[in-house]
Amino acid sequence: MSNVMVTVKDVNGEAAGKVGVISPSDGIVVWNSPEFSARVGFESLRITGSVSVVYSSTDGPTPLSSPGDVRLQGTGGLGAESGSRTFEVTEEYSKTVGPAYTAPNVVFRIEPSTSMISPGHTVHFRVHVENRDLLPINGYWTVYFSVPDENGVGRLVSVSGYARVSGGGSYLEAVKNITYPRNGEYSYWGVFKSGDYSTTYGGKILVSDRYGVEILKVSHSPEYPSNGAGAVFNVLLRNDLNYSTSREVKLFIDGELASFKRVTLPAGEL
């Protein structure tokens, strides 16, 4: 075979090249086309095209092992079975290309408004999907919550949704508000799936009485005591709980315990 020419016609471009002469002893000869590029987002893309090989053959039969259609382009010499003849072999191809983004480019999180609360308070949850790729993505998310009833017994509930995120963008969705009536640790976790890719996220909400009392201010009088004189310290506390509670207030000066006192704080008062 001589004057071997290869032409590739793809939906994303076209290329051609010359192989030259191929002898029977050469075996398999490989010709590499240049790369073709296509933008692929979340949706799959069908790539199609055809390959054409044109060659000249002298005094030889038509190949019987060609992969596609073999057509006689022209004849030369004195007759149909002598001289140089030109043939063309064609083969079509197709392939489905999936999403172009990779797992590290997609970040999935479940974001609570707080992770430490006192009993009777509410946590607001939202789903956050961050696309760090230049191409758009979409997928389904599901979040599971361990939700306590009035007796503090946990039960499992779930919320699902669909996220479509542009390249370099973020998706934020408020998904559920949960009130925690009793002390304990309550879990939440979820999964985001996009095609064959999936990622998970989870955390815990800590509910305790000790998160319901806050120190608002510490002051002393006089403001500038003289050398050797005493001072009185005042501590302003707030009880966010819906019931009264007792706390021990300790005063440390230069790392040393100087005084302490147990106080009772009514519900919702300073």
SEVEX-506864 format. One record per residue: x negated, z, y of N, C-alpha, C in turn; residue in one letter. Coordinates in Angstrom, 1 decimal. Layout:
// residues N
ATOM; X; Z; Y; X; Z; Y; X; Z; Y; A
...
//
This chain:
// residues 270
ATOM; -0.8; 0.0; -1.2; 0.0; 0.0; 0.0; -0.9; 0.0; 1.2; M
ATOM; -0.5; -0.8; 2.2; -1.3; -0.9; 3.4; -0.3; -0.9; 4.6; S
ATOM; -0.9; -0.7; 5.8; -0.1; -0.7; 7.0; 1.1; 0.2; 6.9; N
ATOM; 0.8; 1.5; 6.4; 1.8; 2.4; 6.2; 2.2; 3.1; 7.5; V
ATOM; 3.4; 3.0; 8.0; 3.9; 3.6; 9.2; 5.0; 4.6; 8.9; M
ATOM; 5.0; 5.8; 9.5; 6.0; 6.8; 9.3; 6.7; 7.1; 10.6; V
ATOM; 8.0; 7.1; 10.6; 8.8; 7.4; 11.8; 9.8; 8.4; 11.4; T
ATOM; 9.9; 9.5; 12.3; 10.9; 10.6; 12.1; 11.8; 10.5; 13.3; V
ATOM; 13.1; 10.5; 13.0; 14.1; 10.6; 14.1; 15.0; 11.8; 13.8; K
ATOM; 14.7; 12.8; 14.7; 15.4; 14.1; 14.6; 16.4; 14.3; 15.7; D
ATOM; 17.3; 15.2; 15.6; 18.3; 15.4; 16.6; 17.6; 16.0; 17.9; V
ATOM; 16.4; 16.5; 17.7; 15.7; 17.1; 18.8; 14.5; 16.2; 19.3; N
ATOM; 14.4; 15.0; 18.8; 13.3; 14.2; 19.2; 12.9; 13.1; 18.2; G
ATOM; 11.9; 12.4; 18.5; 11.4; 11.3; 17.6; 9.9; 11.3; 17.6; E
ATOM; 9.3; 10.9; 16.5; 7.8; 10.8; 16.4; 7.5; 9.7; 15.4; A
ATOM; 6.3; 9.1; 15.6; 5.8; 8.1; 14.7; 4.3; 8.2; 14.5; A
ATOM; 3.8; 7.7; 13.4; 2.4; 7.8; 13.1; 2.0; 6.8; 12.1; G
ATOM; 0.7; 6.4; 12.0; 0.2; 5.4; 11.1; -0.7; 6.1; 10.1; K
ATOM; -0.4; 5.9; 8.8; -1.2; 6.5; 7.7; -2.3; 5.5; 7.3; V
ATOM; -2.0; 4.2; 7.3; -3.0; 3.2; 7.0; -2.9; 2.7; 5.6; G
ATOM; -3.9; 2.9; 4.8; -3.9; 2.3; 3.4; -3.8; 3.5; 2.4; V
ATOM; -2.9; 3.4; 1.4; -2.8; 4.4; 0.3; -3.0; 3.7; -1.0; I
ATOM; -4.0; 4.1; -1.8; -4.3; 3.6; -3.1; -3.6; 4.4; -4.1; S
ATOM; -3.4; 3.9; -5.3; -2.8; 4.7; -6.4; -3.6; 5.9; -6.8; P
ATOM; -4.9; 5.9; -6.6; -5.7; 7.0; -6.9; -5.7; 8.1; -5.9; S
ATOM; -5.0; 7.9; -4.7; -5.0; 8.9; -3.6; -4.0; 10.0; -4.0; D
ATOM; -3.1; 9.8; -4.9; -2.0; 10.8; -5.2; -1.1; 11.0; -4.1; G
ATOM; -0.8; 12.2; -3.8; 0.1; 12.6; -2.7; -0.6; 12.6; -1.3; I
ATOM; -0.1; 11.9; -0.4; -0.7; 11.8; 1.0; 0.3; 12.5; 1.9; V
ATOM; -0.2; 13.4; 2.7; 0.6; 14.2; 3.7; 0.4; 13.7; 5.1; V
ATOM; 1.5; 13.5; 5.8; 1.5; 13.2; 7.2; 2.3; 14.2; 8.0; W
ATOM; 1.7; 14.8; 9.0; 2.4; 15.9; 9.7; 2.9; 15.4; 11.0; N
ATOM; 4.2; 15.6; 11.3; 4.7; 15.2; 12.6; 4.4; 16.3; 13.6; S
ATOM; 4.6; 16.0; 14.9; 4.5; 17.1; 15.9; 5.7; 18.0; 15.7; P
ATOM; 5.7; 19.1; 16.4; 6.8; 20.1; 16.3; 7.9; 19.7; 17.2; E
ATOM; 9.1; 19.9; 16.7; 10.3; 19.7; 17.4; 10.9; 21.1; 17.8; F
ATOM; 11.4; 21.3; 19.0; 11.9; 22.6; 19.4; 13.4; 22.5; 19.7; S
ATOM; 14.1; 23.6; 19.5; 15.5; 23.6; 19.8; 15.9; 25.1; 20.2; A
ATOM; 16.7; 25.3; 21.1; 17.2; 26.6; 21.5; 18.2; 27.1; 20.5; R
ATOM; 18.0; 28.2; 19.9; 18.9; 28.7; 18.9; 19.3; 30.1; 19.3; V
ATOM; 20.6; 30.4; 19.5; 21.1; 31.7; 19.9; 21.6; 32.4; 18.6; G
ATOM; 22.7; 33.2; 18.8; 23.2; 33.9; 17.6; 23.8; 32.9; 16.6; F
ATOM; 24.5; 31.9; 17.1; 25.2; 31.0; 16.2; 24.1; 30.1; 15.5; E
ATOM; 24.4; 29.8; 14.3; 23.5; 29.0; 13.5; 23.5; 27.5; 14.0; S
ATOM; 22.4; 26.8; 13.8; 22.3; 25.4; 14.3; 22.0; 24.5; 13.2; L
ATOM; 22.7; 23.3; 13.1; 22.4; 22.4; 12.1; 21.4; 21.3; 12.6; R
ATOM; 20.3; 21.2; 11.9; 19.2; 20.3; 12.2; 19.3; 19.1; 11.3; I
ATOM; 19.5; 17.9; 11.8; 19.6; 16.7; 11.0; 18.6; 15.6; 11.5; T
ATOM; 18.3; 14.6; 10.6; 17.4; 13.5; 11.0; 17.1; 12.6; 9.8; G
ATOM; 16.2; 11.7; 10.0; 15.8; 10.8; 9.0; 14.3; 10.5; 9.1; S
ATOM; 13.8; 10.1; 7.9; 12.3; 9.7; 7.9; 12.3; 8.3; 7.3; V
ATOM; 11.5; 7.4; 8.0; 11.4; 6.0; 7.6; 9.9; 5.8; 7.4; S
ATOM; 9.6; 5.2; 6.2; 8.2; 4.8; 5.9; 8.2; 3.3; 5.6; V
ATOM; 7.5; 2.6; 6.4; 7.3; 1.1; 6.3; 5.9; 0.8; 5.8; V
ATOM; 5.8; -0.1; 4.8; 4.5; -0.4; 4.2; 4.5; -1.8; 3.7; Y
ATOM; 3.2; -2.3; 3.5; 3.0; -3.6; 3.0; 2.5; -3.5; 1.6; S
ATOM; 3.0; -4.3; 0.7; 2.6; -4.3; -0.7; 2.2; -5.7; -1.1; S
ATOM; 1.1; -5.9; -1.9; 0.7; -7.2; -2.3; 0.8; -7.3; -3.9; T
ATOM; 1.6; -8.2; -4.4; 1.6; -8.5; -5.8; 1.9; -7.3; -6.6; D
ATOM; 2.8; -6.5; -6.2; 3.2; -5.3; -7.0; 4.7; -5.2; -7.0; G
ATOM; 5.3; -4.5; -8.0; 6.7; -4.3; -8.1; 7.2; -3.3; -7.0; P
ATOM; 8.5; -3.3; -6.8; 9.1; -2.3; -5.9; 9.0; -1.0; -6.5; T
ATOM; 8.5; 0.1; -5.8; 8.4; 1.4; -6.4; 9.7; 1.9; -6.9; P
ATOM; 9.7; 2.5; -8.1; 10.9; 3.0; -8.7; 11.1; 4.5; -8.5; L
ATOM; 10.1; 5.2; -7.8; 10.3; 6.6; -7.7; 10.5; 7.0; -6.2; S
ATOM; 10.9; 6.1; -5.4; 11.1; 6.4; -4.0; 12.3; 7.4; -3.8; S
ATOM; 12.2; 8.3; -2.8; 13.3; 9.3; -2.7; 14.5; 8.8; -2.1; P
ATOM; 14.5; 7.7; -1.4; 15.7; 7.2; -0.7; 15.9; 5.7; -0.9; G
ATOM; 16.5; 5.1; 0.1; 16.8; 3.7; 0.0; 15.6; 2.8; 0.3; D
ATOM; 15.3; 1.9; -0.6; 14.2; 1.0; -0.5; 14.7; -0.4; -0.1; V
ATOM; 14.3; -0.9; 1.0; 14.8; -2.2; 1.5; 13.6; -3.2; 1.7; R
ATOM; 13.8; -4.4; 1.4; 12.8; -5.4; 1.6; 13.0; -5.9; 3.1; L
ATOM; 11.9; -5.7; 3.9; 12.0; -6.2; 5.3; 11.7; -7.6; 5.4; Q
ATOM; 10.7; -8.1; 4.7; 10.3; -9.5; 4.8; 9.4; -9.9; 3.7; G
ATOM; 9.2; -11.2; 3.5; 8.3; -11.7; 2.4; 7.2; -12.6; 3.0; T
ATOM; 6.2; -12.7; 2.3; 5.1; -13.5; 2.7; 4.5; -14.2; 1.5; G
ATOM; 3.6; -15.1; 1.6; 3.0; -15.8; 0.5; 3.8; -17.0; 0.1; G
ATOM; 3.5; -17.4; -1.2; 4.1; -18.6; -1.7; 5.5; -18.4; -2.3; L
ATOM; 5.8; -17.2; -2.8; 7.0; -16.9; -3.4; 7.4; -15.5; -3.4; G
ATOM; 8.5; -15.2; -4.0; 9.0; -13.8; -3.9; 8.2; -12.8; -4.7; A
ATOM; 7.4; -13.3; -5.7; 6.6; -12.4; -6.5; 5.1; -12.5; -6.2; E
ATOM; 4.8; -13.1; -5.1; 3.3; -13.2; -4.7; 3.2; -13.0; -3.2; S
ATOM; 2.0; -12.7; -2.8; 1.8; -12.6; -1.3; 2.1; -11.1; -0.9; G
ATOM; 2.0; -10.9; 0.4; 2.2; -9.6; 1.0; 3.7; -9.5; 1.4; S
ATOM; 4.3; -8.4; 1.0; 5.7; -8.1; 1.3; 5.8; -6.8; 2.0; R
ATOM; 6.7; -6.6; 2.9; 6.9; -5.4; 3.7; 8.2; -4.7; 3.2; T
ATOM; 8.1; -3.4; 2.9; 9.2; -2.6; 2.5; 9.4; -1.4; 3.5; F
ATOM; 10.6; -0.9; 3.4; 11.0; 0.3; 4.2; 11.7; 1.3; 3.3; E
ATOM; 11.2; 2.5; 3.3; 11.9; 3.6; 2.5; 12.4; 4.6; 3.5; V
ATOM; 13.7; 5.0; 3.4; 14.3; 6.0; 4.3; 14.8; 7.2; 3.5; T
ATOM; 14.8; 8.3; 4.2; 15.3; 9.5; 3.6; 15.9; 10.4; 4.7; E
ATOM; 17.1; 10.9; 4.5; 17.8; 11.8; 5.5; 17.6; 13.2; 5.1; E
ATOM; 17.6; 14.1; 6.1; 17.4; 15.5; 5.8; 18.3; 16.3; 6.7; Y
ATOM; 18.6; 17.6; 6.3; 19.4; 18.5; 7.1; 19.1; 19.9; 6.7; S
ATOM; 19.2; 20.8; 7.7; 18.9; 22.2; 7.5; 19.7; 23.1; 8.5; K
ATOM; 20.1; 24.2; 8.1; 20.8; 25.2; 9.0; 19.8; 26.2; 9.4; T
ATOM; 19.7; 26.4; 10.7; 18.7; 27.4; 11.3; 19.5; 28.5; 11.8; V
ATOM; 19.1; 29.7; 11.5; 19.8; 30.9; 11.9; 19.4; 31.5; 13.2; G
ATOM; 19.8; 32.7; 13.5; 19.4; 33.3; 14.8; 17.9; 33.4; 15.1; P
ATOM; 17.5; 33.2; 16.3; 16.1; 33.1; 16.7; 15.5; 34.5; 17.1; A
ATOM; 16.4; 35.4; 17.4; 15.8; 36.7; 17.8; 15.4; 37.5; 16.7; Y
ATOM; 14.5; 38.5; 16.9; 14.0; 39.3; 15.8; 14.4; 40.8; 16.1; T
ATOM; 14.3; 41.6; 15.0; 14.8; 42.9; 15.0; 14.3; 43.8; 16.2; A
ATOM; 12.9; 43.8; 16.5; 12.5; 44.6; 17.6; 13.0; 44.3; 18.9; P
ATOM; 13.6; 43.1; 19.1; 14.1; 42.7; 20.4; 15.5; 43.2; 20.7; N
ATOM; 16.2; 43.9; 19.7; 17.5; 44.4; 19.8; 17.5; 45.9; 19.7; V
ATOM; 17.9; 46.6; 20.7; 17.9; 48.1; 20.7; 19.4; 48.6; 20.7; V
ATOM; 19.7; 49.5; 19.7; 21.0; 50.0; 19.6; 21.0; 51.5; 19.8; F
ATOM; 21.8; 52.1; 20.6; 21.8; 53.5; 20.8; 23.2; 54.1; 21.0; R
ATOM; 23.4; 55.3; 20.6; 24.7; 56.1; 20.9; 24.3; 57.1; 21.9; I
ATOM; 25.0; 57.1; 23.0; 24.6; 58.0; 24.2; 25.6; 59.0; 24.5; E
ATOM; 25.4; 60.3; 24.1; 26.4; 61.4; 24.5; 26.1; 61.8; 26.0; P
ATOM; 27.1; 62.3; 26.7; 26.9; 62.8; 28.0; 26.0; 64.0; 28.1; S
ATOM; 26.0; 64.8; 27.0; 25.1; 65.9; 26.8; 25.0; 66.2; 25.3; T
ATOM; 24.0; 66.9; 24.9; 23.8; 67.2; 23.5; 23.9; 68.7; 23.3; S
ATOM; 24.0; 69.5; 24.3; 24.2; 71.0; 24.2; 25.3; 71.4; 25.1; M
ATOM; 26.3; 72.0; 24.5; 27.5; 72.5; 25.2; 27.9; 73.8; 24.7; I
ATOM; 28.8; 74.5; 25.4; 29.5; 75.7; 25.0; 30.8; 75.3; 24.4; S
ATOM; 31.4; 76.2; 23.5; 32.7; 75.9; 22.9; 33.8; 75.6; 23.9; P
ATOM; 34.6; 74.7; 23.6; 35.8; 74.3; 24.4; 35.4; 73.2; 25.4; G
ATOM; 34.2; 72.7; 25.4; 33.8; 71.7; 26.3; 33.8; 70.3; 25.6; H
ATOM; 33.8; 69.2; 26.4; 34.0; 67.9; 25.9; 32.7; 67.1; 26.1; T
ATOM; 32.4; 66.2; 25.1; 31.3; 65.3; 25.2; 31.8; 63.9; 25.3; V
ATOM; 31.3; 63.1; 26.2; 31.7; 61.7; 26.3; 30.6; 60.8; 25.7; H
ATOM; 31.0; 59.9; 24.7; 30.1; 59.1; 24.0; 30.3; 57.6; 24.5; F
ATOM; 29.2; 56.9; 24.5; 29.2; 55.5; 24.7; 28.2; 54.8; 23.8; R
ATOM; 28.4; 53.5; 23.6; 27.5; 52.7; 22.8; 26.7; 51.8; 23.7; V
ATOM; 25.4; 51.7; 23.5; 24.5; 50.9; 24.3; 23.7; 49.9; 23.4; H
ATOM; 23.9; 48.6; 23.6; 23.1; 47.6; 22.9; 22.3; 46.8; 24.0; V
ATOM; 21.0; 46.9; 23.8; 20.1; 46.2; 24.7; 19.4; 45.0; 24.1; E
ATOM; 19.5; 43.8; 24.7; 19.0; 42.6; 24.2; 17.7; 42.3; 25.0; N
ATOM; 16.6; 42.5; 24.3; 15.3; 42.2; 25.0; 14.8; 40.8; 24.7; R
ATOM; 15.6; 40.0; 24.1; 15.3; 38.6; 23.9; 15.8; 37.7; 25.0; D
ATOM; 15.4; 36.5; 25.1; 15.9; 35.6; 26.1; 17.1; 34.9; 25.7; L
ATOM; 17.5; 34.9; 24.4; 18.6; 34.3; 23.9; 19.8; 35.2; 23.7; L
ATOM; 21.0; 34.8; 23.8; 22.2; 35.7; 23.6; 22.3; 36.1; 22.2; P
ATOM; 23.0; 37.3; 22.0; 23.2; 37.8; 20.7; 24.7; 38.4; 20.7; I
ATOM; 25.2; 38.5; 19.5; 26.5; 39.3; 19.4; 26.6; 39.9; 18.0; N
ATOM; 27.4; 40.9; 17.9; 27.5; 41.6; 16.6; 28.5; 42.7; 16.6; G
ATOM; 28.7; 43.4; 15.5; 29.7; 44.4; 15.4; 29.0; 45.8; 15.3; Y
ATOM; 29.6; 46.8; 15.9; 29.0; 48.1; 15.8; 30.1; 49.1; 15.3; W
ATOM; 29.7; 50.1; 14.6; 30.6; 51.2; 14.1; 29.9; 52.5; 14.3; T
ATOM; 30.6; 53.5; 14.9; 30.1; 54.8; 15.2; 31.0; 55.8; 14.4; V
ATOM; 30.3; 56.8; 13.8; 31.0; 57.8; 13.0; 30.7; 59.2; 13.7; Y
ATOM; 31.8; 60.0; 13.7; 31.7; 61.3; 14.3; 32.2; 62.4; 13.4; F
ATOM; 31.4; 63.5; 13.3; 31.9; 64.7; 12.7; 32.7; 65.5; 13.7; S
ATOM; 34.0; 65.5; 13.6; 34.8; 66.1; 14.7; 35.5; 67.4; 14.2; V
ATOM; 35.3; 68.5; 14.9; 35.9; 69.8; 14.4; 37.4; 69.9; 14.8; P
ATOM; 38.2; 70.5; 13.9; 39.5; 70.8; 14.3; 39.6; 72.2; 15.0; D
ATOM; 40.8; 72.7; 15.3; 40.9; 73.9; 16.0; 40.3; 75.1; 15.2; E
ATOM; 40.2; 75.0; 13.9; 39.6; 76.0; 13.1; 38.1; 75.8; 12.9; N
ATOM; 37.5; 74.8; 13.5; 36.1; 74.5; 13.4; 35.7; 73.7; 12.1; G
ATOM; 36.7; 73.2; 11.3; 36.5; 72.5; 10.1; 36.2; 71.0; 10.5; V
ATOM; 35.1; 70.5; 10.1; 34.7; 69.1; 10.5; 35.5; 68.1; 9.7; G
ATOM; 35.8; 67.0; 10.4; 36.4; 65.8; 9.7; 35.8; 64.6; 10.3; R
ATOM; 35.7; 63.5; 9.5; 35.0; 62.3; 9.9; 35.9; 61.3; 10.5; L
ATOM; 35.6; 60.8; 11.7; 36.4; 59.7; 12.3; 35.4; 58.6; 12.7; V
ATOM; 35.9; 57.4; 12.9; 35.0; 56.3; 13.2; 35.7; 55.4; 14.3; S
ATOM; 34.8; 54.7; 15.1; 35.3; 53.8; 16.1; 34.4; 52.5; 15.9; V
ATOM; 35.0; 51.4; 16.0; 34.3; 50.1; 15.8; 34.6; 49.2; 17.0; S
ATOM; 33.7; 48.2; 17.2; 33.8; 47.3; 18.3; 32.9; 46.1; 18.1; G
ATOM; 33.0; 45.2; 19.1; 32.2; 43.9; 19.1; 31.5; 43.8; 20.4; Y
ATOM; 30.2; 43.5; 20.3; 29.3; 43.3; 21.5; 28.8; 41.9; 21.6; A
ATOM; 28.9; 41.3; 22.7; 28.3; 40.1; 23.1; 27.3; 40.3; 24.2; R
ATOM; 26.0; 40.0; 24.1; 25.0; 40.4; 25.1; 24.2; 39.2; 25.4; V
ATOM; 24.1; 38.9; 26.7; 23.4; 37.7; 27.2; 21.9; 38.0; 27.1; S
ATOM; 21.0; 37.0; 27.1; 19.6; 37.2; 27.1; 19.1; 38.1; 28.2; G
ATOM; 18.4; 39.2; 27.8; 17.8; 40.1; 28.8; 18.9; 41.1; 29.3; G
ATOM; 20.1; 41.1; 28.7; 21.2; 41.9; 29.2; 21.4; 43.2; 28.4; G
ATOM; 22.4; 43.9; 28.8; 22.8; 45.1; 28.1; 24.3; 45.2; 27.9; S
ATOM; 24.8; 45.9; 26.9; 26.2; 46.1; 26.6; 26.4; 47.6; 26.6; Y
ATOM; 27.4; 48.1; 27.4; 27.7; 49.5; 27.5; 29.2; 49.6; 27.3; L
ATOM; 29.6; 50.5; 26.4; 31.0; 50.7; 26.1; 31.3; 52.2; 25.8; E
ATOM; 32.2; 52.8; 26.6; 32.7; 54.1; 26.3; 33.6; 54.1; 25.1; A
ATOM; 33.2; 54.9; 24.1; 33.9; 54.8; 22.8; 34.8; 56.0; 22.4; V
ATOM; 34.4; 57.2; 22.9; 35.2; 58.4; 22.4; 34.8; 59.6; 23.2; K
ATOM; 35.8; 60.5; 23.5; 35.6; 61.8; 24.1; 36.0; 62.9; 23.1; N
ATOM; 35.1; 63.8; 22.8; 35.3; 64.8; 21.7; 35.2; 66.2; 22.3; I
ATOM; 36.1; 67.0; 22.1; 36.1; 68.4; 22.5; 35.7; 69.3; 21.3; T
ATOM; 34.7; 70.1; 21.4; 34.2; 71.0; 20.4; 34.6; 72.4; 20.6; Y
ATOM; 35.5; 72.9; 19.7; 36.1; 74.3; 20.0; 35.3; 75.4; 19.5; P
ATOM; 34.4; 75.2; 18.6; 33.6; 76.3; 18.0; 32.1; 76.0; 18.0; R
ATOM; 31.4; 77.1; 17.8; 29.9; 77.0; 17.6; 29.6; 76.2; 16.4; N
ATOM; 28.4; 75.5; 16.4; 28.0; 74.7; 15.3; 27.2; 73.5; 15.7; G
ATOM; 26.7; 72.8; 14.7; 26.0; 71.5; 14.9; 26.9; 70.4; 14.3; E
ATOM; 27.2; 69.4; 15.1; 28.1; 68.3; 14.7; 27.3; 67.0; 14.9; Y
ATOM; 27.3; 66.2; 13.8; 26.6; 65.0; 13.8; 27.4; 63.8; 14.3; S
ATOM; 26.6; 62.8; 14.7; 27.2; 61.4; 15.0; 26.1; 60.4; 14.6; Y
ATOM; 26.6; 59.3; 14.1; 25.7; 58.2; 13.7; 26.4; 56.9; 13.7; W
ATOM; 25.7; 55.8; 13.7; 26.3; 54.5; 13.8; 25.4; 53.4; 13.4; G
ATOM; 25.9; 52.2; 13.3; 25.2; 51.0; 12.9; 25.6; 49.8; 13.7; V
ATOM; 24.7; 48.9; 14.1; 25.0; 47.7; 14.7; 24.5; 46.5; 13.8; F
ATOM; 25.4; 45.5; 13.6; 25.0; 44.4; 12.7; 25.2; 43.1; 13.4; K
ATOM; 24.2; 42.3; 13.3; 24.3; 40.9; 13.9; 23.6; 40.0; 12.9; S
ATOM; 24.5; 39.2; 12.2; 24.0; 38.3; 11.2; 23.4; 39.1; 10.0; G
ATOM; 22.2; 38.8; 9.6; 21.5; 39.5; 8.6; 20.8; 40.8; 9.1; D
ATOM; 20.7; 41.0; 10.4; 20.0; 42.1; 11.0; 20.9; 43.3; 11.2; Y
ATOM; 20.4; 44.5; 10.9; 21.2; 45.7; 11.2; 20.3; 46.8; 11.6; S
ATOM; 20.7; 47.7; 12.4; 20.0; 48.9; 12.9; 20.9; 50.1; 13.0; T
ATOM; 20.4; 51.3; 12.8; 21.2; 52.5; 12.9; 20.6; 53.4; 14.0; T
ATOM; 21.5; 54.4; 14.3; 21.1; 55.4; 15.3; 22.0; 56.6; 15.0; Y
ATOM; 21.4; 57.8; 15.3; 22.2; 59.0; 15.1; 21.6; 60.2; 15.9; G
ATOM; 22.4; 61.3; 15.9; 22.0; 62.5; 16.6; 22.9; 63.7; 16.3; G
ATOM; 22.8; 64.8; 17.0; 23.6; 66.0; 16.8; 24.0; 66.6; 18.1; K
ATOM; 25.2; 67.2; 18.1; 25.7; 68.0; 19.3; 25.6; 69.4; 18.9; I
ATOM; 24.9; 70.2; 19.7; 24.7; 71.6; 19.5; 25.7; 72.4; 20.3; L
ATOM; 26.6; 73.2; 19.7; 27.6; 74.0; 20.4; 27.3; 75.5; 20.2; V
ATOM; 27.1; 76.2; 21.3; 26.8; 77.6; 21.2; 27.3; 78.3; 22.5; S
ATOM; 27.6; 79.6; 22.3; 28.0; 80.4; 23.5; 26.9; 80.5; 24.5; D
ATOM; 25.7; 80.5; 24.1; 24.6; 80.7; 25.0; 24.4; 79.5; 26.0; R
ATOM; 25.0; 78.4; 25.7; 25.0; 77.3; 26.7; 26.0; 77.4; 27.7; Y
ATOM; 26.9; 78.4; 27.7; 28.0; 78.6; 28.6; 27.7; 79.4; 29.8; G
ATOM; 26.5; 80.1; 29.9; 26.1; 81.0; 31.0; 24.9; 80.4; 31.7; V
ATOM; 25.0; 80.3; 33.0; 24.0; 79.6; 33.8; 23.5; 80.6; 34.9; E
ATOM; 22.2; 80.6; 35.1; 21.6; 81.4; 36.2; 21.6; 80.5; 37.4; I
ATOM; 22.4; 80.9; 38.5; 22.5; 80.0; 39.6; 21.5; 80.4; 40.7; L
ATOM; 21.1; 81.7; 40.8; 20.2; 82.0; 41.9; 19.6; 83.4; 41.6; K
ATOM; 18.3; 83.5; 42.0; 17.6; 84.8; 41.9; 17.1; 85.1; 43.3; V
ATOM; 17.4; 86.2; 43.9; 16.9; 86.6; 45.2; 16.5; 88.1; 45.2; S
ATOM; 15.7; 88.4; 46.3; 15.3; 89.8; 46.4; 15.4; 90.3; 47.8; H
ATOM; 15.4; 91.6; 48.0; 15.6; 92.2; 49.3; 14.7; 93.4; 49.4; S
ATOM; 13.9; 93.6; 50.5; 13.7; 92.6; 51.6; 13.0; 91.4; 51.2; P
ATOM; 13.1; 90.4; 52.0; 12.5; 89.1; 51.7; 11.0; 89.2; 51.6; E
ATOM; 10.4; 90.0; 52.6; 8.9; 90.2; 52.6; 8.7; 91.7; 52.6; Y
ATOM; 8.7; 92.3; 51.4; 8.4; 93.8; 51.3; 7.0; 94.1; 51.7; P
ATOM; 6.9; 95.3; 52.3; 5.6; 95.8; 52.7; 4.8; 96.3; 51.5; S
ATOM; 3.5; 96.5; 51.7; 2.6; 97.0; 50.6; 3.0; 98.3; 50.1; N
ATOM; 3.3; 98.5; 48.8; 3.7; 99.7; 48.2; 5.2; 100.0; 48.3; G
ATOM; 6.0; 99.2; 49.0; 7.4; 99.4; 49.1; 8.1; 98.7; 47.9; A
ATOM; 9.3; 99.2; 47.6; 10.1; 98.6; 46.5; 10.9; 97.4; 47.0; G
ATOM; 11.5; 96.7; 46.0; 12.4; 95.6; 46.3; 13.6; 95.6; 45.3; A
ATOM; 14.7; 95.1; 45.7; 15.9; 95.0; 44.9; 16.1; 93.5; 44.5; V
ATOM; 16.2; 93.2; 43.2; 16.5; 91.8; 42.8; 17.9; 91.6; 42.5; F
ATOM; 18.5; 90.5; 42.9; 19.9; 90.1; 42.6; 19.9; 88.8; 41.8; N
ATOM; 20.6; 88.7; 40.7; 20.8; 87.6; 39.9; 22.2; 87.1; 39.9; V
ATOM; 22.4; 85.8; 40.3; 23.8; 85.3; 40.3; 24.0; 84.4; 39.1; L
ATOM; 25.0; 84.8; 38.2; 25.3; 84.1; 37.0; 26.7; 83.5; 37.0; L
ATOM; 26.8; 82.4; 36.3; 28.1; 81.8; 36.1; 28.5; 81.6; 34.7; R
ATOM; 29.7; 82.0; 34.3; 30.2; 81.9; 32.9; 31.2; 80.7; 32.9; N
ATOM; 30.8; 79.6; 32.2; 31.6; 78.5; 32.0; 32.5; 78.5; 30.8; D
ATOM; 32.4; 79.6; 30.0; 33.2; 79.7; 28.8; 34.6; 80.1; 29.2; L
ATOM; 35.6; 79.8; 28.3; 37.0; 80.2; 28.5; 37.3; 81.6; 28.0; N
ATOM; 36.3; 82.4; 27.9; 36.5; 83.8; 27.5; 35.3; 84.6; 28.0; Y
ATOM; 35.5; 85.9; 28.2; 34.5; 86.8; 28.7; 33.4; 86.9; 27.7; S
ATOM; 32.2; 87.2; 28.2; 31.0; 87.4; 27.3; 30.1; 88.3; 27.9; T
ATOM; 29.2; 89.0; 27.1; 28.2; 89.9; 27.5; 26.8; 89.3; 27.4; S
ATOM; 26.0; 89.5; 28.4; 24.6; 89.0; 28.3; 23.7; 90.1; 28.8; R
ATOM; 22.4; 90.0; 28.3; 21.4; 90.9; 28.7; 20.5; 90.1; 29.7; E
ATOM; 20.4; 90.6; 30.9; 19.6; 90.0; 31.9; 18.2; 90.8; 32.0; V
ATOM; 17.1; 90.0; 31.9; 15.8; 90.6; 31.9; 15.0; 90.1; 33.1; K
ATOM; 14.3; 91.0; 33.8; 13.5; 90.6; 34.9; 12.0; 90.7; 34.6; L
ATOM; 11.3; 89.6; 34.7; 9.9; 89.6; 34.4; 9.1; 89.4; 35.7; F
ATOM; 8.0; 90.2; 35.9; 7.2; 90.0; 37.1; 5.7; 89.9; 36.6; I
ATOM; 5.1; 88.7; 37.0; 3.8; 88.4; 36.5; 3.7; 88.4; 35.0; D
ATOM; 4.8; 88.0; 34.3; 4.8; 87.9; 32.8; 5.1; 89.2; 32.2; G
ATOM; 5.3; 90.3; 32.9; 5.6; 91.6; 32.3; 7.1; 91.9; 32.5; E
ATOM; 7.7; 92.5; 31.5; 9.1; 92.9; 31.6; 9.2; 94.1; 32.5; L
ATOM; 9.9; 93.9; 33.7; 10.0; 95.0; 34.7; 11.3; 95.8; 34.6; A
ATOM; 12.4; 95.1; 34.2; 13.7; 95.7; 34.1; 14.6; 94.8; 33.3; S
ATOM; 15.7; 95.4; 32.8; 16.7; 94.7; 32.1; 18.1; 95.4; 32.2; F
ATOM; 19.2; 94.6; 32.1; 20.5; 95.2; 32.2; 21.5; 94.3; 31.5; K
ATOM; 22.4; 94.9; 30.8; 23.5; 94.2; 30.1; 24.7; 94.1; 31.0; R
ATOM; 25.2; 92.9; 31.2; 26.4; 92.7; 32.1; 27.5; 92.0; 31.3; V
ATOM; 28.7; 92.2; 31.7; 29.9; 91.5; 31.1; 30.4; 90.5; 32.2; T
ATOM; 30.5; 89.2; 31.7; 31.0; 88.1; 32.6; 32.4; 87.7; 32.2; L
ATOM; 33.3; 87.8; 33.1; 34.7; 87.3; 32.8; 34.7; 85.8; 32.7; P
ATOM; 35.7; 85.3; 32.0; 35.8; 83.8; 31.8; 35.9; 83.1; 33.1; A
ATOM; 35.0; 82.1; 33.2; 35.1; 81.2; 34.4; 34.8; 81.8; 35.7; G
ATOM; 34.0; 82.9; 35.7; 33.7; 83.6; 37.0; 32.3; 83.8; 37.2; E
ATOM; 31.9; 84.0; 38.5; 30.5; 84.4; 38.8; 30.3; 85.8; 38.6; L
//
